[in-house]
Amino acid sequence: MKPVNTITIPEEIPEEEEDAMETEEELNTKTELKPVIEEERVMDTIQEEEEEIEEEKRVIDTIQEEEEEEEDEIISNKNNSVSQQTNPLISHNMSQMQQLQQKQLQLQLQQQLQQQQQMKQLQLQQQLKQQQQQQQHQQQQHQHNHLIQMLQQQTQQRQLQQEQQQRQMEEQEKQIREEQKIIDPPVVPSTINPLLIDKPSNFDRSLNLNSIIILQTLGTGTFGRVHLVRSKENGKYYAMKAIKKSCVVKNHQVEHTMNEKKILENVRHPFFVTLQNTFQDSNHIFFITDYVCGGELFTCLRRYQRFPNNVAKFYAAEVIVAFDYLHSMDIIYRDLKPENILLDNTGHIKIIDFGFAKYVPDITYTLCGTPEYLAPEAIQMKAYGKSVDWYTLGILIYEMLCGFPPFYDDDRVKLYKKILAGKIYWPDHINPVVKNLLKHLITSDLTSRYGNLKGGSEDIKNHLWFAGVDWDKVSKLEITPPFIPNVRYEGDAGHFESYPEVNVSYGEEGEDPYEDLFKNF
């Protein structure tokens, strides 16, 4: 700092010394001038003091300015030193930030590259899958076409074989007839066993349209209706089947209808419905049979969905006894199914509907029956006999145990192919023993089908599945049925479905265009 200038202010002269120094002459003058001089001195002193004060102010301002400058220099020096110290850190941080940003960019680029590679791999995999699927589809299509060609070839070969066999059979029959000199009888009598021509005497001739009351419809079909009727004379209940003659002729069923009449006239067995009388009017033919009030086995099966082994075994045993009776008369039934088996009021079976039954002492070729129950040889129009009934027995047992037939399809052609292929689905609950029996019944190989071998139906009865069955008691209806229908009275129709009633005019007299075809009815 600069040295401060000091100002010496002259000390005042004491009044005592001045008084001593003054002379008496001067005393008078000084006494007169003293106030003026004193005033001037005071003014000078004041002015000098003011100047000194201003000078001090200037000095102080100068000092302050110098101090401020020094402080500014110190601050600036400090700032410079701080900046010199912090600049390296800032630059270092900046470089680290740049490095981090570069690394992040590199990572992003790597991720993008990886994603692109993954996308490419996925696209390649999808393309490979599509190519593989296309190749598989082409292979399957090729195999399918090959199978179709094979099937077509096999079908053609079978047709050729069938035609050849049929021609051979026709030639053999011609040769036999020529050798034995047999003359073909009329169409209708040729289908009936000569031993069964005479009509039984136990018919109730009083049953006709005038002696009965039609109560309700029990069922409907292509050819007509089945009614529950009651006799006015004895009060008994019967079932009356009314068939339109025009429908029978249109569907070429005249021969089958006449066969049904002739066979029913001579069948007398507890497991078959009993025919009571037949008659006709100008438009219809009528069958009067006993009324079976327990309903269809089909309805019972649908109610329970499927039967256990003992229940299916009971009904199968009664069917076997019934078939044994028919076959002993050289009659084949050809239409076994749950709908054609009724239950009487005690629970035993009654087989109905002989529309496809036929007297066959040896073989026949006719294709008829329910499609799901047709035997392979019948579909192929090969010669067949009683063996077809045992095949249908196998189908019935399978349906009772499973709730559905082994072969079914809405398309008739596909259904026949399945039957010919013979591939059967076996549910897990099927007993291995009954499975073995069914494999010997539902087979196209006639040389291994039970019932068609040397042992006949005994091969079926002696099978392990029927072990313990007393066949003599079965024939005598001495085994208690598994289901006994709840029947309130003889004419109870509660076990049959309800059908809308229509006004049907029976008993009309007039011109009959089919009189010649049904003259023996």
C-alpha positions as a printed NumPy array, in Angstrom:
array([[   0.   ,    0.   ,    0.   ],
       [   1.149,    3.605,   -0.636],
       [   2.159,    5.814,    2.399],
       [  -0.541,    8.137,    3.561],
       [   0.329,   11.885,    3.383],
       [  -0.12 ,   13.664,    6.662],
       [  -0.997,   17.37 ,    7.034],
       [   0.31 ,   19.337,    9.966],
       [  -2.123,   21.898,   11.183],
       [  -0.37 ,   24.872,   12.923],
       [  -1.117,   25.139,   16.522],
       [  -2.854,   28.309,   17.708],
       [  -0.738,   30.775,   19.651],
       [  -2.007,   31.152,   23.137],
       [  -3.604,   34.429,   23.857],
       [  -1.307,   35.08 ,   26.882],
       [   1.925,   35.05 ,   24.812],
       [   0.379,   37.343,   22.16 ],
       [  -0.635,   39.759,   24.822],
       [   2.942,   39.864,   26.152],
       [   4.48 ,   40.433,   22.794],
       [   2.145,   43.216,   21.716],
       [   2.935,   46.74 ,   22.472],
       [   0.662,   49.173,   23.849],
       [   0.403,   50.862,   20.418],
       [  -0.512,   47.854,   18.677],
       [  -2.994,   47.03 ,   21.371],
       [  -5.319,   49.745,   20.271],
       [  -5.071,   48.869,   16.586],
       [  -5.333,   45.157,   17.214],
       [  -8.175,   45.775,   19.467],
       [ -10.014,   47.445,   16.603],
       [  -8.982,   44.946,   13.894],
       [  -9.112,   41.865,   16.066],
       [ -12.651,   40.682,   15.099],
       [ -11.963,   41.083,   11.344],
       [  -8.643,   39.316,   11.429],
       [  -9.969,   36.646,   13.616],
       [ -12.797,   36.081,   11.182],
       [ -10.431,   35.899,    8.205],
       [  -8.194,   33.48 ,   10.005],
       [ -11.119,   31.323,   10.834],
       [ -12.314,   31.388,    7.225],
       [  -8.838,   30.501,    5.982],
       [  -8.594,   27.741,    8.466],
       [ -11.988,   26.375,    7.459],
       [ -11.057,   26.545,    3.798],
       [  -7.797,   24.794,    4.471],
       [  -9.579,   22.141,    6.465],
       [ -12.086,   21.622,    3.66 ],
       [  -9.27 ,   21.269,    1.17 ],
       [  -7.539,   18.82 ,    3.441],
       [ -10.761,   16.845,    3.822],
       [ -11.257,   16.715,    0.059],
       [  -7.637,   15.645,   -0.352],
       [  -8.167,   12.906,    2.194],
       [ -11.291,   11.798,    0.328],
       [  -9.35 ,   11.634,   -2.877],
       [  -6.621,    9.672,   -1.176],
       [  -9.195,    7.304,    0.34 ],
       [ -10.914,    6.84 ,   -3.043],
       [  -7.561,    6.153,   -4.624],
       [  -6.746,    3.643,   -1.937],
       [ -10.154,    1.939,   -2.371],
       [  -9.701,    1.768,   -6.098],
       [  -6.271,    0.252,   -5.644],
       [  -7.658,   -2.252,   -3.153],
       [ -10.51 ,   -3.179,   -5.522],
       [  -8.03 ,   -3.613,   -8.328],
       [  -5.88 ,   -5.788,   -6.135],
       [  -8.945,   -7.861,   -5.128],
       [  -9.975,   -8.182,   -8.764],
       [  -6.489,   -9.347,   -9.62 ],
       [  -6.561,  -11.858,   -6.789],
       [ -10.   ,  -13.141,   -7.842],
       [  -8.991,  -13.344,  -11.462],
       [  -5.827,  -15.162,  -10.486],
       [  -7.855,  -17.556,   -8.368],
       [ -10.321,  -18.104,  -11.194],
       [  -7.518,  -18.744,  -13.584],
       [  -5.944,  -21.24 ,  -11.241],
       [  -9.313,  -22.984,  -10.662],
       [ -10.074,  -23.087,  -14.361],
       [  -6.639,  -24.473,  -15.003],
       [  -7.329,  -27.185,  -12.438],
       [ -10.935,  -28.063,  -13.618],
       [ -10.343,  -28.021,  -17.369],
       [  -8.561,  -31.394,  -17.446],
       [ -11.421,  -33.025,  -15.494],
       [ -14.041,  -31.616,  -17.832],
       [ -12.161,  -32.742,  -20.882],
       [ -11.642,  -36.162,  -19.334],
       [ -15.372,  -36.49 ,  -18.582],
       [ -16.205,  -35.381,  -22.076],
       [ -13.993,  -38.061,  -23.556],
       [ -15.598,  -40.715,  -21.334],
       [ -19.067,  -39.602,  -22.435],
       [ -18.04 ,  -39.831,  -26.051],
       [ -16.644,  -43.318,  -25.485],
       [ -19.868,  -44.411,  -23.791],
       [ -21.938,  -43.035,  -26.643],
       [ -19.761,  -44.866,  -29.133],
       [ -20.151,  -48.105,  -27.181],
       [ -23.921,  -47.642,  -27.051],
       [ -24.022,  -47.065,  -30.772],
       [ -21.928,  -50.181,  -31.312],
       [ -24.266,  -52.217,  -29.08 ],
       [ -27.308,  -50.905,  -30.936],
       [ -25.718,  -51.811,  -34.237],
       [ -24.862,  -55.281,  -32.955],
       [ -28.428,  -55.779,  -31.7  ],
       [ -29.846,  -54.641,  -35.021],
       [ -27.525,  -57.039,  -36.823],
       [ -28.535,  -59.888,  -34.514],
       [ -32.229,  -59.11 ,  -35.019],
       [ -31.746,  -59.045,  -38.766],
       [ -29.914,  -62.368,  -38.608],
       [ -32.672,  -63.87 ,  -36.448],
       [ -35.319,  -62.613,  -38.853],
       [ -33.431,  -64.127,  -41.742],
       [ -33.119,  -67.426,  -39.875],
       [ -36.85 ,  -67.427,  -39.09 ],
       [ -37.676,  -66.691,  -42.701],
       [ -35.378,  -69.498,  -43.793],
       [ -36.963,  -71.872,  -41.294],
       [ -40.459,  -70.905,  -42.466],
       [ -39.439,  -71.419,  -46.048],
       [ -37.979,  -74.817,  -45.157],
       [ -41.169,  -75.753,  -43.293],
       [ -43.307,  -74.667,  -46.216],
       [ -41.142,  -76.66 ,  -48.569],
       [ -41.343,  -79.697,  -46.299],
       [ -45.121,  -79.318,  -45.969],
       [ -45.463,  -78.995,  -49.709],
       [ -43.317,  -82.072,  -50.18 ],
       [ -45.35 ,  -83.989,  -47.593],
       [ -48.596,  -82.835,  -49.184],
       [ -47.334,  -83.889,  -52.587],
       [ -46.265,  -87.247,  -51.193],
       [ -49.618,  -87.72 ,  -49.471],
       [ -51.441,  -86.691,  -52.613],
       [ -49.334,  -89.091,  -54.598],
       [ -50.002,  -91.881,  -52.104],
       [ -53.707,  -91.015,  -52.057],
       [ -53.871,  -91.107,  -55.842],
       [ -51.941,  -94.347,  -55.835],
       [ -54.344,  -95.856,  -53.294],
       [ -57.326,  -94.698,  -55.309],
       [ -55.855,  -96.287,  -58.397],
       [ -55.184,  -99.476,  -56.458],
       [ -58.744,  -99.485,  -55.103],
       [ -60.164,  -98.864,  -58.534],
       [ -58.071, -101.668,  -59.945],
       [ -59.092, -103.979,  -57.119],
       [ -62.729, -103.015,  -57.575],
       [ -62.517, -103.671,  -61.283],
       [ -60.813, -106.998,  -60.639],
       [ -63.474, -107.932,  -58.101],
       [ -66.223, -106.952,  -60.486],
       [ -64.634, -109.056,  -63.182],
       [ -64.271, -111.957,  -60.776],
       [ -67.855, -111.556,  -59.627],
       [ -69.1  , -111.476,  -63.19 ],
       [ -67.052, -114.555,  -64.002],
       [ -68.278, -116.357,  -60.895],
       [ -71.846, -115.377,  -61.624],
       [ -71.551, -116.613,  -65.199],
       [ -70.005, -119.847,  -63.955],
       [ -72.793, -120.305,  -61.414],
       [ -75.438, -119.642,  -64.046],
       [ -73.818, -122.146,  -66.362],
       [ -73.615, -124.73 ,  -63.583],
       [ -77.266, -124.177,  -62.688],
       [ -78.24 , -124.563,  -66.326],
       [ -76.26 , -127.784,  -66.567],
       [ -77.827, -129.151,  -63.385],
       [ -81.304, -128.279,  -64.568],
       [ -80.703, -129.84 ,  -67.943],
       [ -79.38 , -132.984,  -66.315],
       [ -82.243, -133.237,  -63.84 ],
       [ -84.766, -131.83 ,  -66.331],
       [ -86.174, -129.417,  -63.785],
       [ -88.757, -126.942,  -65.031],
       [ -88.722, -123.543,  -63.303],
       [ -91.86 , -123.116,  -61.181],
       [ -93.809, -119.821,  -60.994],
       [ -92.042, -116.878,  -59.375],
       [ -93.813, -116.85 ,  -56.02 ],
       [ -94.052, -120.589,  -55.258],
       [ -90.379, -121.037,  -56.171],
       [ -89.325, -119.092,  -53.083],
       [ -91.34 , -121.168,  -50.608],
       [ -90.481, -124.507,  -49.111],
       [ -93.005, -127.002,  -50.562],
       [ -93.407, -128.415,  -47.048],
       [ -94.795, -125.07 ,  -45.877],
       [ -97.393, -124.42 ,  -48.545],
       [-100.454, -125.398,  -46.496],
       [-101.747, -122.551,  -44.403],
       [-102.028, -123.326,  -40.663],
       [-105.536, -123.804,  -39.339],
       [-105.062, -121.592,  -36.272],
       [-105.665, -118.316,  -38.12 ],
       [-108.369, -116.016,  -36.782],
       [-110.434, -115.343,  -39.876],
       [-112.726, -113.033,  -37.967],
       [-110.052, -110.366,  -37.826],
       [-110.702, -107.872,  -40.631],
       [-111.384, -104.19 ,  -41.141],
       [-115.006, -104.594,  -40.044],
       [-114.194, -106.377,  -36.783],
       [-111.425, -104.144,  -35.446],
       [-111.055, -100.642,  -34.047],
       [-107.941,  -98.679,  -35.066],
       [-106.601,  -97.006,  -31.909],
       [-103.328,  -95.299,  -32.815],
       [-100.2  ,  -95.41 ,  -35.001],
       [ -97.237,  -97.391,  -33.647],
       [ -94.827,  -96.76 ,  -36.517],
       [ -94.466,  -95.517,  -40.073],
       [ -92.368,  -96.603,  -43.032],
       [ -91.861,  -96.225,  -46.758],
       [ -94.679,  -98.577,  -47.639],
       [ -97.274,  -97.716,  -44.992],
       [ -98.11 ,  -97.699,  -41.278],
       [ -98.4  , -100.01 ,  -38.287],
       [-101.475,  -99.478,  -36.1  ],
       [-102.562, -100.657,  -32.685],
       [-106.02 , -102.184,  -33.126],
       [-108.56 , -103.921,  -30.911],
       [-110.974, -106.678,  -31.788],
       [-114.631, -105.83 ,  -31.367],
       [-115.419, -109.494,  -30.706],
       [-112.834, -110.682,  -28.156],
       [-111.407, -107.342,  -26.939],
       [-107.808, -108.394,  -27.596],
       [-105.153, -106.037,  -28.896],
       [-103.293, -106.644,  -32.157],
       [-100.84 , -104.889,  -34.445],
       [-101.992, -104.226,  -38.003],
       [ -99.467, -103.409,  -40.73 ],
       [-101.065, -101.641,  -43.706],
       [ -98.943, -101.531,  -46.884],
       [ -99.72 ,  -99.572,  -50.044],
       [ -99.804, -101.817,  -53.081],
       [ -98.538,  -99.027,  -55.334],
       [ -95.399,  -98.562,  -53.183],
       [ -94.7  , -102.292,  -53.145],
       [ -94.923, -102.498,  -56.926],
       [ -92.968,  -99.297,  -57.508],
       [ -90.074, -100.546,  -55.34 ],
       [ -90.113, -104.055,  -56.84 ],
       [ -90.992, -105.671,  -53.516],
       [ -93.877, -107.895,  -54.602],
       [ -91.835, -111.083,  -54.266],
       [ -90.499, -110.078,  -50.842],
       [ -94.004, -109.22 ,  -49.638],
       [ -95.38 , -112.557,  -50.745],
       [ -92.413, -114.313,  -49.1  ],
       [ -93.139, -112.476,  -45.851],
       [ -96.745, -113.652,  -45.869],
       [ -95.885, -117.283,  -46.615],
       [ -93.088, -117.489,  -44.057],
       [ -95.111, -115.771,  -41.307],
       [ -97.97 , -118.171,  -41.943],
       [ -95.686, -121.077,  -41.03 ],
       [ -93.375, -119.629,  -38.38 ],
       [ -94.522, -120.575,  -34.893],
       [ -91.903, -119.852,  -32.264],
       [ -91.886, -117.869,  -28.994],
       [ -89.109, -115.571,  -30.271],
       [ -91.03 , -114.547,  -33.425],
       [ -94.185, -112.505,  -33.741],
       [ -97.248, -114.589,  -34.583],
       [ -99.304, -113.837,  -37.69 ],
       [-103.073, -113.952,  -37.042],
       [-104.548, -113.046,  -40.422],
       [-103.954, -111.294,  -43.761],
       [-106.359, -109.552,  -46.112],
       [-106.461, -106.744,  -48.676],
       [-108.586, -104.038,  -50.236],
       [-108.206, -102.218,  -53.555],
       [-105.224, -100.14 ,  -52.397],
       [-103.637, -101.922,  -49.414],
       [-102.582, -105.28 ,  -48.062],
       [-102.831, -105.974,  -44.313],
       [-100.962, -108.14 ,  -41.796],
       [-102.575, -108.749,  -38.393],
       [-100.113, -109.998,  -35.742],
       [ -99.971, -110.25 ,  -31.975],
       [ -99.347, -106.932,  -30.269],
       [ -95.942, -106.79 ,  -28.522],
       [ -96.276, -104.012,  -25.954],
       [ -92.72 , -103.724,  -24.547],
       [ -91.365, -101.559,  -27.356],
       [ -88.231, -101.896,  -29.5  ],
       [ -84.854, -103.139,  -28.272],
       [ -83.497, -100.121,  -30.177],
       [ -85.331,  -97.744,  -27.798],
       [ -84.001,  -99.59 ,  -24.763],
       [ -80.448,  -99.513,  -26.146],
       [ -80.61 ,  -95.781,  -26.808],
       [ -81.9  ,  -95.18 ,  -23.301],
       [ -78.909,  -96.966,  -21.741],
       [ -76.473,  -96.054,  -24.581],
       [ -74.84 ,  -99.485,  -24.349],
       [ -75.449, -102.786,  -22.578],
       [ -73.138, -104.615,  -20.16 ],
       [ -71.914, -108.081,  -21.142],
       [ -74.62 , -110.047,  -19.337],
       [ -77.455, -108.024,  -20.925],
       [ -76.043, -108.263,  -24.451],
       [ -75.397, -111.968,  -23.889],
       [ -79.044, -112.578,  -22.921],
       [ -80.486, -111.015,  -26.08 ],
       [ -77.795, -112.591,  -28.283],
       [ -78.607, -116.035,  -26.859],
       [ -82.315, -115.669,  -27.671],
       [ -81.467, -114.478,  -31.212],
       [ -79.229, -117.532,  -31.718],
       [ -82.065, -119.863,  -30.696],
       [ -84.437, -117.98 ,  -33.039],
       [ -81.987, -118.27 ,  -35.969],
       [ -81.473, -121.962,  -35.286],
       [ -85.229, -122.418,  -35.663],
       [ -85.387, -120.459,  -38.938],
       [ -82.32 , -122.131,  -40.421],
       [ -83.75 , -125.542,  -39.622],
       [ -86.511, -124.589,  -42.074],
       [ -83.944, -123.328,  -44.661],
       [ -85.116, -119.765,  -44.091],
       [ -82.632, -116.908,  -43.796],
       [ -83.792, -113.724,  -42.081],
       [ -81.369, -111.095,  -43.567],
       [ -82.647, -108.052,  -41.641],
       [ -81.464, -108.354,  -38.052],
       [ -81.173, -105.006,  -36.219],
       [ -82.343, -103.549,  -32.87 ],
       [ -85.369, -101.914,  -34.54 ],
       [ -86.722, -105.339,  -35.605],
       [ -86.487, -106.865,  -32.123],
       [ -89.418, -106.126,  -29.8  ],
       [ -89.737, -106.937,  -26.098],
       [ -92.921, -108.548,  -24.805],
       [ -94.481, -107.773,  -21.44 ],
       [ -92.156, -110.309,  -19.757],
       [ -88.954, -108.921,  -21.354],
       [ -88.288, -111.704,  -23.888],
       [ -87.625, -110.9  ,  -27.548],
       [ -90.048, -111.006,  -30.456],
       [ -88.474, -110.676,  -33.91 ],
       [ -90.688, -108.886,  -36.444],
       [ -90.608, -107.793,  -40.106],
       [ -89.936, -110.722,  -42.436],
       [ -89.796, -108.496,  -45.514],
       [ -86.309, -109.752,  -46.48 ],
       [ -86.694, -113.311,  -45.188],
       [ -86.355, -116.   ,  -47.82 ],
       [ -86.46 , -119.729,  -48.214],
       [ -82.923, -120.623,  -49.327],
       [ -82.102, -124.337,  -49.353],
       [ -78.649, -123.653,  -50.84 ],
       [ -77.486, -120.2  ,  -51.981],
       [ -78.787, -116.851,  -53.199],
       [ -77.349, -113.62 ,  -54.644],
       [ -79.891, -110.938,  -53.716],
       [ -78.542, -107.71 ,  -52.22 ],
       [ -80.976, -106.715,  -49.467],
       [ -81.005, -105.749,  -45.824],
       [ -79.992, -102.798,  -43.656],
       [ -76.76 , -101.255,  -45.071],
       [ -74.827, -101.187,  -41.759],
       [ -75.618, -104.898,  -41.26 ],
       [ -74.886, -106.167,  -44.765],
       [ -72.358, -108.984,  -45.012],
       [ -69.373, -108.491,  -47.376],
       [ -70.45 , -111.375,  -49.642],
       [ -73.896, -109.794,  -50.08 ],
       [ -72.341, -106.427,  -51.024],
       [ -70.085, -108.154,  -53.545],
       [ -73.144, -110.009,  -54.921],
       [ -71.451, -113.321,  -54.306],
       [ -73.347, -116.492,  -53.571],
       [ -74.351, -116.7  ,  -49.902],
       [ -76.608, -118.601,  -47.559],
       [ -77.277, -118.774,  -43.821],
       [ -73.818, -117.337,  -43.074],
       [ -75.116, -113.764,  -43.528],
       [ -77.39 , -114.133,  -40.489],
       [ -74.432, -115.043,  -38.269],
       [ -72.535, -112.036,  -39.604],
       [ -75.454, -109.77 ,  -38.596],
       [ -75.464, -111.417,  -35.156],
       [ -71.887, -110.192,  -34.708],
       [ -72.911, -106.667,  -35.758],
       [ -75.821, -106.74 ,  -33.282],
       [ -73.615, -107.88 ,  -30.373],
       [ -71.07 , -105.171,  -31.2  ],
       [ -73.768, -102.469,  -31.312],
       [ -75.287, -103.618,  -28.021],
       [ -71.876, -103.482,  -26.306],
       [ -70.629, -100.238,  -27.917],
       [ -73.809,  -98.288,  -28.641],
       [ -73.047,  -97.997,  -32.365],
       [ -72.365, -100.409,  -35.25 ],
       [ -68.771, -101.192,  -36.251],
       [ -69.258,  -99.716,  -39.733],
       [ -71.217,  -96.559,  -40.481],
       [ -71.111,  -93.679,  -42.947],
       [ -73.715,  -91.387,  -44.477],
       [ -72.244,  -92.125,  -47.884],
       [ -73.467,  -95.57 ,  -48.949],
       [ -70.443,  -96.244,  -51.162],
       [ -67.995,  -95.312,  -48.381],
       [ -69.938,  -97.505,  -45.965],
       [ -69.652, -100.505,  -48.279],
       [ -65.907,  -99.89 ,  -48.646],
       [ -65.528,  -99.904,  -44.866],
       [ -67.456, -103.161,  -44.62 ],
       [ -65.295, -104.762,  -47.3  ],
       [ -62.114, -103.486,  -45.628],
       [ -63.297, -105.003,  -42.34 ],
       [ -61.276, -102.67 ,  -40.105],
       [ -63.034, -102.531,  -36.727],
       [ -62.555, -100.011,  -33.925],
       [ -62.393, -101.737,  -30.542],
       [ -63.209,  -99.522,  -27.516],
       [ -61.209, -100.145,  -24.351],
       [ -64.174, -101.545,  -22.433],
       [ -64.691, -104.43 ,  -24.868],
       [ -64.057, -107.766,  -23.166],
       [ -61.187, -109.693,  -24.863],
       [ -63.329, -112.846,  -24.831],
       [ -66.236, -111.275,  -26.706],
       [ -63.742, -109.542,  -28.978],
       [ -62.486, -112.973,  -30.018],
       [ -66.051, -114.101,  -30.713],
       [ -66.835, -111.006,  -32.781],
       [ -63.691, -111.457,  -34.865],
       [ -65.034, -114.902,  -35.817],
       [ -68.453, -113.461,  -36.718],
       [ -67.676, -110.089,  -38.339],
       [ -65.307, -111.459,  -40.938],
       [ -65.383, -111.716,  -44.716],
       [ -63.55 , -115.045,  -44.543],
       [ -66.349, -117.61 ,  -44.744],
       [ -63.907, -120.39 ,  -43.91 ],
       [ -63.429, -118.932,  -40.416],
       [ -66.864, -117.418,  -39.7  ],
       [ -68.621, -119.12 ,  -36.817],
       [ -71.996, -120.529,  -37.785],
       [ -70.781, -121.272,  -41.304],
       [ -68.345, -124.03 ,  -40.301],
       [ -68.965, -127.711,  -39.811],
       [ -70.074, -127.187,  -36.219],
       [ -72.763, -124.693,  -37.263],
       [ -74.244, -122.58 ,  -34.466],
       [ -72.684, -124.894,  -31.871],
       [ -69.348, -123.142,  -32.486],
       [ -71.016, -119.949,  -31.264],
       [ -72.841, -121.535,  -28.326],
       [ -69.681, -123.27 ,  -27.124],
       [ -67.591, -120.104,  -27.218],
       [ -66.129, -118.972,  -23.906],
       [ -68.265, -115.798,  -23.894],
       [ -71.415, -117.955,  -23.606],
       [ -69.903, -120.145,  -20.884],
       [ -72.524, -120.956,  -18.258],
       [ -75.522, -120.34 ,  -20.541],
       [ -78.145, -123.083,  -20.277],
       [ -79.371, -123.232,  -23.863],
       [ -82.273, -125.502,  -23.015],
       [ -83.555, -122.912,  -20.538],
       [ -83.059, -120.175,  -23.151],
       [ -85.298, -122.088,  -25.58 ],
       [ -87.961, -122.555,  -22.895],
       [ -87.889, -118.883,  -21.818],
       [ -86.829, -119.93 ,  -18.316],
       [ -84.068, -117.327,  -17.937],
       [ -85.169, -114.075,  -16.313],
       [ -84.737, -111.139,  -18.732],
       [ -82.505, -108.216,  -17.635],
       [ -85.242, -105.658,  -18.393],
       [ -88.953, -106.18 ,  -17.776],
       [ -91.058, -103.404,  -19.351],
       [ -93.473, -101.542,  -17.124],
       [ -96.783, -102.336,  -18.821],
       [-100.021, -101.099,  -17.274],
       [-102.406, -103.16 ,  -19.43 ],
       [-102.353, -105.296,  -22.581],
       [-102.98 , -102.381,  -24.919],
       [-100.445, -100.018,  -23.304],
       [ -98.517,  -98.194,  -26.065],
       [ -96.321,  -96.109,  -23.776],
       [ -93.13 ,  -97.824,  -24.951],
       [ -93.635,  -96.696,  -28.551],
       [ -93.087,  -93.26 ,  -30.026],
       [ -96.07 ,  -91.053,  -30.783],
       [ -96.853,  -90.349,  -34.421],
       [ -99.252,  -87.807,  -35.907],
       [-102.473,  -89.43 ,  -36.963],
       [-103.67 ,  -88.971,  -40.53 ],
       [-106.956,  -89.789,  -42.18 ],
       [-106.303,  -92.995,  -44.092],
       [-109.197,  -94.637,  -45.882],
       [-108.992,  -98.404,  -45.535],
       [-111.484, -100.873,  -47.002],
       [-112.307,  -98.931,  -50.134],
       [-113.777, -100.951,  -52.963],
       [-113.016, -100.106,  -56.537],
       [-110.751, -100.931,  -59.426],
       [-107.554, -102.699,  -58.352],
       [-104.755, -102.277,  -60.943],
       [-102.567, -104.77 ,  -59.025],
       [-105.135, -107.505,  -58.563],
       [-103.142, -110.115,  -60.501],
       [ -99.955, -109.486,  -58.523],
       [-101.662, -109.983,  -55.14 ],
       [-104.359, -112.508,  -56.008],
       [-102.741, -115.142,  -53.73 ],
       [-102.34 , -112.803,  -50.784]])
